Amino acid sequence: MITLKNTLGTVLFLLILLVIFFGFFAFRVSRQMTTPVPQGGQSHLGPIKPGLLGIGTPYHNCRGYLFLNRNPQNFLTDPVITLLDNNGIDLTISEVDDPANPDFWVKVPVGNPGFVRFEADGAYAIQSMIENNCFVSLHDAATFSGSVKGHVFVLQGEKLPDPTPLPQIRLLIETAKGWQSEITTDGSGKFQTFIPPGPFSVIVRSDNHADAYFNDLSAIAGETIDRQIILPAGCELEAFVIGDKVTLDGAKVSLVTSMEDDADAVAGERGVVKIKGLTQGMATAYVQHPGYQEKSFSLLIPGDKIGIRKPFLLMPSEDFTASVVFENQSRVPNAEIRVARNGKVIFDGLASTLSELDILASGQTYAFSARWNPDPGNPLAALHSSSKIWTMPNSGGGELKLELQDYVVARGLVLAADGSHLFGGTCVKIRPAEMELENVIDELTVWCQTSGHFESPPLPLGNYTLVAQHPHHGMVGKNIRLNKPGKANTGKFTLPE
């Protein structure tokens, strides 16, 4: 039964929202009357200020209102608001001066999409694209803390010493609802962070010790889950890269293990490569050197040995030339090419560099794709070619031409189960849903505005899986065929909670 108290509480809640809304409305009217739509579709960020920011860049003055658990009456203690650049790197950090009046202002440079991280004591961090006069809500968190220590190898018969604290160890945290974070241990091997309640997993990464994975953890809001993690010593690979009667100094070795613990190294004097901290299990080493055929080697990493030694022998290669063109067959300047073999990317860089390296192996089949970015400052603005499967001749050189194709931009809206806005922290994962596309583009994370609207960067035409997610409200996905160039409306995504 709906009580008078509940009714009054609801009315009070709505009145507070109306007061906030009309307080912001004057700013909306002013912006619409005085500010033309800036290039890049950034009118949602507010008017461009003539003042200077940083080295002289004009900025948008973007206002918002921050609260807890979607309740404007729940204020946050000492929130920290960080503006990020197009690569997710911190640009500026600001704090709300008065917790009892949690309006915030963010100066967003022209050219920045308004990508912001929000943090506060007792709440887990979220990220969001912001717009002027927006509402942002954090949620109650659990605390995940503990320490990471590591063992060392000892000779047979010697006493195993106590594990020692490991500083600067990376912990990759992911919850069942898709929230992700990466933290590092401090100088004494300790860590502490706020995370969303519910099930979560942790991968512990170390350069000098074996990695560890935990997937049976669960957290409760307001409580602390503490773990003391001890890493095994890990195995060391010592390899020798050899060419045509010479050692190949400067050869690149990329190691992929069953733990997906990728490690890269460059051969030093006499072609020697050393990689420490390998986890027990199967691994594949991908080896390349200019003028030699790239090759992969399968390895078994033991868990009871301090190290293993392996020779990597490469054969001289043949000439290869790659070029990228527009639809009118004119050459694309500064085009980049990705080359993959059996799902592993062996090259990703300028087309001219690939032609200079001559690393393709005779008789091997590769998946090629090209891209070109008309806006180098925005890594997500690249245009792509379709994927092309091509086999290097068994003898002699080869030549390949790739053509950039039309693209599509996906738009949509993500809402809570009751149809309301989510107030930040929402993103959409865009995953290729066909093998050909997987060779062209990686999974993308597109962050929504606080209103739930999102727009993808240019995408190659094809089939995709879109998964909308929020760390509190869950996730939902749909398969979508994007086969027409231009703008594509993917509809509404209604989260389950």
matplotlib code that plots the C-alpha trace (Angstrom):
import matplotlib.pyplot as plt

x = [0.0, 1.3, 1.5, 1.2, 4.9, 6.0, 3.9, 5.3, 8.8, 8.2, 6.8, 9.8, 12.2, 10.4, 10.4, 14.2, 14.7, 12.5, 14.4, 17.7, 16.3, 14.9, 18.1, 20.0, 17.4, 18.6, 22.0, 20.4, 18.5, 21.7, 23.7, 21.1, 20.8, 24.5, 26.5, 26.6, 27.0, 30.7, 32.4, 32.7, 29.2, 30.1, 27.2, 26.0, 29.1, 27.9, 29.2, 32.8, 34.6, 37.0, 39.4, 42.5, 43.1, 46.5, 48.6, 45.8, 43.0, 39.4, 37.1, 33.5, 32.4, 30.3, 28.1, 26.7, 25.2, 26.7, 24.9, 24.8, 22.5, 20.4, 19.1, 19.7, 19.5, 22.5, 25.6, 29.1, 32.2, 35.1, 34.3, 37.1, 36.4, 39.0, 38.8, 40.4, 41.8, 40.9, 43.3, 41.9, 44.9, 44.2, 44.1, 42.8, 41.6, 39.1, 37.2, 33.8, 34.5, 31.2, 29.8, 26.4, 26.2, 27.6, 27.4, 30.5, 32.1, 34.4, 36.4, 36.4, 38.9, 37.6, 38.3, 37.8, 34.5, 33.9, 35.1, 35.2, 36.0, 34.1, 35.4, 34.4, 35.0, 32.8, 31.7, 33.3, 34.6, 32.7, 33.4, 31.0, 30.6, 29.1, 26.9, 26.1, 23.6, 23.9, 23.2, 25.8, 25.2, 27.8, 26.8, 27.8, 30.9, 32.6, 36.3, 38.8, 42.1, 45.1, 48.7, 50.7, 53.8, 56.1, 58.2, 61.7, 63.3, 65.7, 68.1, 66.9, 67.3, 67.4, 64.7, 62.1, 62.2, 59.1, 57.5, 58.4, 56.1, 55.9, 55.5, 54.0, 52.1, 49.1, 45.6, 43.0, 39.5, 36.3, 32.8, 30.0, 28.3, 31.3, 32.9, 36.7, 39.6, 43.3, 45.3, 48.8, 50.3, 52.2, 55.8, 55.0, 52.9, 49.6, 46.5, 43.0, 40.2, 36.5, 34.6, 30.9, 29.1, 28.6, 30.8, 34.1, 37.4, 41.0, 44.1, 47.4, 50.1, 53.8, 56.9, 59.1, 56.7, 54.0, 50.6, 47.5, 43.8, 40.8, 37.2, 35.3, 35.2, 32.1, 31.8, 29.0, 28.3, 29.8, 32.0, 35.7, 37.0, 40.6, 43.0, 46.6, 48.0, 51.2, 52.6, 54.8, 58.4, 57.7, 59.9, 62.5, 62.9, 66.3, 66.2, 68.7, 67.5, 69.5, 69.4, 71.5, 74.7, 74.4, 72.7, 69.9, 70.4, 67.3, 64.9, 61.4, 59.9, 56.2, 55.2, 51.5, 50.7, 47.6, 47.0, 47.0, 50.1, 51.6, 55.3, 57.5, 61.2, 64.0, 67.1, 70.3, 73.9, 74.4, 70.6, 69.9, 66.4, 65.3, 61.7, 61.0, 57.9, 56.3, 53.2, 53.1, 51.3, 51.5, 52.9, 53.6, 56.6, 56.2, 59.6, 60.5, 63.5, 63.8, 64.7, 63.7, 60.5, 58.4, 57.8, 56.0, 57.3, 55.3, 56.6, 55.8, 56.5, 57.3, 56.2, 59.1, 62.1, 63.8, 64.2, 64.3, 66.5, 65.4, 66.9, 64.7, 65.9, 64.6, 64.9, 65.7, 62.5, 61.4, 60.4, 56.8, 55.1, 51.8, 49.8, 46.5, 44.2, 40.9, 37.9, 39.2, 42.5, 44.6, 47.2, 46.3, 48.9, 50.2, 47.9, 48.4, 48.1, 47.3, 48.6, 47.4, 48.2, 46.0, 44.4, 47.7, 48.6, 52.1, 52.3, 50.3, 51.8, 52.5, 52.2, 55.6, 57.2, 55.7, 57.1, 60.5, 60.6, 60.0, 58.9, 56.2, 56.8, 56.7, 53.6, 51.9, 48.3, 47.6, 44.6, 45.3, 43.3, 44.1, 43.1, 43.6, 42.8, 41.8, 41.9, 45.1, 44.2, 41.2, 42.3, 38.7, 38.2, 40.0, 38.4, 39.0, 39.3, 37.6, 39.7, 41.6, 43.0, 46.2, 48.9, 52.6, 54.0, 56.1, 58.9, 59.5, 58.1, 54.5, 52.5, 49.1, 46.7, 44.0, 41.1, 39.4, 35.6, 32.5, 31.7, 28.7, 28.2, 26.0, 23.8, 21.5, 20.1, 20.7, 18.1, 17.4, 14.7, 12.1, 12.9, 14.8, 18.2, 21.2, 23.2, 26.6, 28.8, 27.2, 29.1, 28.4, 30.9, 30.9, 32.3, 32.7, 30.4, 32.1, 35.6, 36.3, 35.6, 37.7, 40.7, 39.9, 38.8, 39.1, 36.3, 35.5, 34.2, 31.9, 30.9, 27.4, 26.4, 24.7, 21.4, 22.3, 22.8, 25.9, 27.5, 30.2, 33.3, 33.3, 32.8, 33.4, 30.1, 29.2, 27.6, 28.2, 27.2, 26.5, 26.5, 25.2, 26.3, 26.3, 28.1, 24.9, 22.1, 23.6, 24.1, 22.0, 23.1, 21.8, 23.1, 22.9, 23.7, 25.2, 25.3, 24.5, 26.9, 26.0, 24.2, 22.5, 20.0, 20.4, 17.4, 17.0, 18.9, 17.0, 19.1, 17.7, 17.9]
y = [0.0, 3.5, 5.5, 9.3, 9.3, 7.6, 9.9, 13.0, 11.6, 11.0, 14.5, 16.0, 14.1, 15.4, 19.0, 18.8, 17.6, 20.4, 23.0, 21.7, 21.5, 25.0, 26.3, 24.8, 25.9, 29.5, 28.3, 26.2, 29.2, 31.4, 28.8, 28.2, 32.0, 32.9, 29.9, 28.4, 24.6, 24.0, 21.6, 18.0, 17.8, 19.2, 21.6, 19.5, 20.7, 24.3, 27.6, 28.1, 30.4, 33.0, 32.5, 30.3, 26.8, 25.2, 26.4, 28.6, 26.4, 27.8, 25.6, 24.7, 25.5, 22.4, 22.3, 19.3, 18.0, 15.0, 12.8, 9.2, 6.3, 8.3, 10.4, 14.2, 14.3, 12.0, 14.1, 12.8, 13.4, 15.0, 13.8, 14.1, 14.8, 14.1, 15.2, 12.6, 13.1, 11.1, 8.3, 8.1, 9.9, 12.4, 16.0, 18.1, 17.2, 19.2, 18.8, 19.9, 22.6, 22.4, 18.8, 20.4, 22.0, 19.5, 21.4, 20.9, 22.7, 21.1, 23.1, 21.0, 22.0, 22.4, 19.1, 17.0, 15.0, 15.7, 12.3, 12.5, 10.1, 10.6, 9.3, 9.7, 8.1, 5.1, 4.9, 3.1, 5.2, 5.6, 7.3, 9.1, 11.5, 14.6, 17.4, 20.8, 20.8, 17.1, 14.8, 12.2, 9.5, 7.4, 4.2, 2.6, 0.5, -2.4, -2.2, -4.6, -4.6, -6.8, -7.4, -9.2, -11.2, -13.4, -16.5, -17.1, -20.2, -22.1, -24.9, -28.4, -29.1, -25.4, -24.0, -21.9, -18.4, -16.4, -14.6, -10.9, -7.9, -7.0, -3.3, -2.1, -5.3, -4.8, -6.1, -6.2, -6.3, -7.1, -7.5, -9.7, -6.6, -5.5, -2.8, -2.9, -1.3, -1.6, -0.8, -1.3, -2.2, 0.4, 0.3, -2.3, -4.6, -3.4, -2.3, -0.9, 0.2, 0.7, -1.8, -2.4, -5.0, -8.5, -11.2, -10.2, -11.6, -10.5, -11.1, -10.4, -9.4, -9.4, -9.0, -11.2, -13.7, -16.0, -14.5, -15.5, -15.5, -15.5, -15.8, -16.8, -13.5, -11.6, -8.2, -6.6, -2.8, -1.2, -4.2, -5.0, -8.1, -8.6, -11.0, -11.9, -13.0, -15.0, -15.4, -18.3, -17.5, -17.9, -19.4, -17.5, -18.1, -17.6, -17.8, -17.3, -15.8, -17.1, -16.2, -17.2, -18.1, -15.0, -14.1, -11.6, -8.7, -6.6, -9.4, -8.9, -11.7, -11.6, -14.3, -15.3, -17.8, -19.7, -16.9, -14.3, -12.9, -11.2, -10.3, -8.6, -8.5, -7.4, -9.6, -8.1, -9.1, -12.4, -12.6, -13.4, -12.8, -13.1, -13.0, -13.5, -14.3, -16.8, -18.7, -22.5, -23.8, -23.6, -20.6, -19.4, -17.2, -15.0, -14.0, -11.5, -9.6, -7.3, -9.3, -12.6, -14.7, -14.2, -17.5, -18.9, -21.5, -23.5, -23.8, -25.6, -23.5, -25.7, -24.8, -26.6, -25.1, -21.8, -21.4, -23.0, -22.3, -22.4, -21.5, -19.6, -20.1, -17.7, -18.0, -15.1, -13.5, -12.3, -8.7, -7.6, -4.3, -3.1, 0.0, 1.6, 3.5, 5.5, 4.4, 6.6, 4.6, 7.6, 6.6, 7.2, 9.2, 7.7, 4.7, 1.9, -1.8, -4.6, -8.1, -11.2, -14.9, -17.5, -14.7, -13.2, -9.7, -9.8, -6.3, -3.1, 0.1, 2.2, 0.5, 1.9, 0.3, -3.1, -2.9, -2.0, -4.9, -7.8, -10.2, -12.2, -16.0, -17.8, -20.0, -18.5, -17.1, -13.7, -11.5, -7.9, -4.7, -1.0, 2.1, 5.8, 8.5, 11.9, 13.2, 12.0, 13.6, 11.2, 7.5, 6.4, 8.4, 6.0, 4.7, 1.1, -1.3, -4.6, -7.7, -9.4, -12.9, -13.3, -16.0, -15.2, -17.1, -20.2, -18.5, -15.0, -11.7, -10.4, -7.2, -6.3, -3.3, -2.5, -0.1, 2.0, 1.4, 3.3, 3.3, 3.4, 5.2, 3.5, 5.5, 4.5, 5.1, 3.1, 3.3, 1.8, -1.0, 1.6, 3.7, 6.4, 7.9, 6.2, 9.4, 8.3, 5.2, 3.6, 2.2, 0.1, -2.6, -3.0, -6.4, -7.8, -10.7, -12.2, -13.5, -11.1, -8.1, -9.5, -9.1, -5.4, -3.9, -4.8, -4.6, -0.9, 0.7, 3.6, 5.7, 7.1, 10.6, 10.9, 10.9, 7.4, 8.5, 7.1, 7.4, 5.1, 6.0, 5.1, 1.3, -1.0, -2.4, -5.8, -7.7, -6.6, -7.5, -4.4, -4.9, -2.0, -2.2, -0.3, -1.5, -1.1, -1.8, -4.8, -5.5, -6.3, -7.0, -7.4, -8.5, -5.8, -5.8, -2.5, -2.8, 0.7, 3.7, 6.7, 6.9, 3.8, 3.9, 0.8, 1.7, 1.5, -0.8, -1.3, -2.7, -5.4, -3.5]
z = [0.0, -0.9, 2.3, 2.7, 3.8, 0.6, -1.5, 0.1, -0.4, -4.1, -4.5, -2.7, -4.9, -8.0, -6.8, -6.1, -9.7, -11.1, -9.1, -10.4, -13.9, -14.0, -12.4, -15.4, -17.9, -18.0, -19.0, -21.8, -23.2, -23.1, -24.9, -27.6, -28.3, -28.3, -29.4, -32.9, -33.2, -33.1, -35.5, -34.4, -33.0, -29.6, -29.1, -26.1, -24.2, -23.8, -25.2, -26.3, -24.0, -25.5, -22.5, -22.8, -21.4, -21.2, -24.2, -25.5, -26.5, -26.1, -24.1, -23.3, -19.7, -18.9, -15.8, -13.9, -10.7, -8.9, -6.3, -5.0, -5.8, -8.2, -5.3, -5.5, -1.7, -1.3, -1.5, -1.9, 0.2, -1.6, -5.1, -7.7, -11.3, -14.0, -17.6, -20.0, -23.4, -26.5, -25.4, -21.9, -20.3, -17.4, -18.5, -15.6, -12.1, -10.1, -6.8, -5.6, -3.0, -1.2, -0.6, 0.4, -3.0, -5.4, -8.7, -10.7, -13.7, -16.2, -18.7, -21.8, -24.5, -28.1, -29.8, -26.6, -26.6, -22.9, -21.5, -17.7, -14.8, -11.5, -8.1, -4.5, -1.1, -0.6, -4.3, -7.2, -10.1, -13.3, -16.7, -18.9, -21.8, -20.3, -21.7, -20.3, -17.5, -16.8, -13.9, -12.8, -10.2, -8.4, -6.5, -3.2, -3.4, -1.7, -0.8, -2.3, -0.5, 0.3, -0.6, -3.3, -2.4, -4.5, -4.2, -5.6, -7.0, -4.8, -5.4, -4.6, -0.9, 0.1, 2.4, 0.6, 2.0, 3.0, 0.0, -0.2, -1.0, -4.7, -5.6, -8.9, -9.6, -11.8, -10.8, -13.6, -12.0, -13.9, -12.5, -13.8, -15.1, -17.2, -15.0, -15.4, -13.6, -13.4, -10.2, -9.0, -5.7, -3.7, -2.6, 0.1, -2.2, -0.8, -2.7, -2.0, -4.3, -4.5, -6.7, -7.5, -5.3, -6.8, -8.4, -9.8, -11.1, -10.8, -13.0, -11.2, -13.7, -12.9, -15.1, -12.9, -11.4, -12.7, -13.1, -11.1, -11.9, -9.4, -10.6, -7.5, -5.7, -4.5, -2.8, -0.7, -0.7, 2.4, 3.3, 2.7, 0.9, 1.8, -0.1, 0.5, -2.9, -3.3, -6.8, -7.9, -9.0, -12.7, -15.4, -17.5, -21.3, -22.8, -26.5, -29.4, -32.7, -35.6, -39.3, -42.3, -40.5, -38.3, -35.0, -35.4, -33.0, -32.7, -33.6, -32.0, -30.0, -28.9, -26.5, -25.9, -23.1, -22.1, -19.5, -22.3, -20.6, -23.6, -23.3, -25.9, -26.0, -28.4, -29.0, -27.7, -28.5, -30.2, -30.8, -27.1, -25.8, -22.1, -20.8, -17.1, -15.1, -17.4, -16.2, -16.5, -19.6, -23.4, -25.1, -28.6, -29.6, -32.7, -34.0, -36.7, -38.1, -41.1, -44.2, -42.7, -42.8, -39.6, -37.8, -34.7, -32.3, -29.8, -26.2, -23.0, -20.0, -17.0, -13.5, -11.7, -13.5, -13.2, -16.9, -20.4, -23.4, -27.1, -30.5, -33.0, -36.6, -39.3, -43.1, -45.5, -47.0, -50.4, -51.4, -50.6, -51.4, -50.0, -51.0, -49.9, -52.3, -52.1, -54.2, -57.1, -56.9, -55.7, -53.1, -49.4, -47.6, -44.3, -44.5, -42.0, -42.5, -40.1, -40.9, -39.0, -39.3, -37.5, -35.5, -34.2, -35.4, -36.6, -37.9, -37.3, -38.7, -41.7, -45.1, -46.1, -43.1, -43.9, -47.4, -46.0, -43.5, -45.8, -43.0, -44.7, -44.9, -48.2, -48.6, -45.5, -45.6, -44.0, -43.4, -44.4, -43.6, -44.0, -42.2, -42.6, -40.0, -41.4, -37.8, -36.2, -32.9, -32.5, -32.6, -33.2, -36.4, -38.7, -42.0, -42.9, -45.8, -46.0, -44.9, -47.6, -47.4, -49.3, -49.5, -50.0, -53.0, -52.2, -54.1, -55.3, -54.0, -53.8, -54.1, -52.6, -52.9, -50.4, -51.0, -48.3, -48.2, -47.1, -43.4, -41.1, -37.8, -35.2, -32.9, -30.1, -26.6, -23.4, -20.6, -17.2, -16.8, -15.9, -18.9, -17.0, -17.6, -16.0, -15.1, -16.4, -16.2, -19.3, -22.3, -25.4, -26.4, -30.2, -31.3, -34.8, -35.4, -38.4, -39.0, -41.8, -39.6, -36.7, -39.0, -39.5, -36.2, -32.5, -30.0, -29.3, -26.2, -26.9, -23.8, -23.6, -22.6, -19.2, -21.1, -22.5, -26.1, -27.9, -31.3, -32.6, -34.6, -38.3, -38.6, -41.6, -43.0, -41.6, -38.7, -35.1, -31.6, -29.4, -25.7, -23.5, -19.9, -16.6, -13.4, -11.3, -13.9, -15.7, -19.4, -22.5, -26.1, -29.6, -33.0, -35.7, -39.4, -40.4, -44.2, -45.5, -45.4, -43.3, -39.9, -38.5, -35.7, -33.5, -31.3, -27.5, -25.2, -21.9, -19.1, -16.9, -13.5]

ax = plt.figure().add_subplot(projection="3d")
ax.plot(x, y, z, "-o")
ax.set_aspect("equal")
plt.show()
